[in-house]
Amino acid sequence: QVQLVESGGGLVQAGGSLRLSCAASRGDSSRYAIAWFRQIPGEERKFVAAINWSGGSTTYADSVKGRFTISRDSAKTTVYLQLNSLKPEDTAVYYCAGGFTLSLRAALYNFWGQGTHVTVSG
């Protein structure tokens, strides 16, 4: 089992950057695909990016391609989401999630972090 903790959120100006971290506090994180989702209160969580920790495959939502980059450290204990060229519409609570396979569906992920808030000012 894996427990995930997000960090790195904050307030930035449009065009700025943030680096979010998803750290595994316990368990074997190398066995899970890790995804990032984001959510505006009252709405469903939307897929952002994911990485398969076994195969090294990555995928991104069309809205963030070319701006966001998902990666992992060499020990496979932490997954990062680099957010560049941020836009006001990127404002949301960002969550990381772990699952058995890489997927765009939130329902297929079993482990979730507590979320970290990203606010982008215009």
Beta strands, then each sheet from edge to edge (+ up, - down):
strand 1: 3-7
strand 2: 10-13
strand 3: 18-26
strand 4: 33-39
strand 5: 46-52
strand 6: 58-60
strand 7: 68-72
strand 8: 78-83
strand 9: 92-99
strand 10: 109-112
strand 11: 116-121
sheet 1: 1+ 3- 8+ 7-
sheet 2: 2+ 11+ 9- 4+ 5- 6+
sheet 3: 2+ 11+ 9- 10+
end
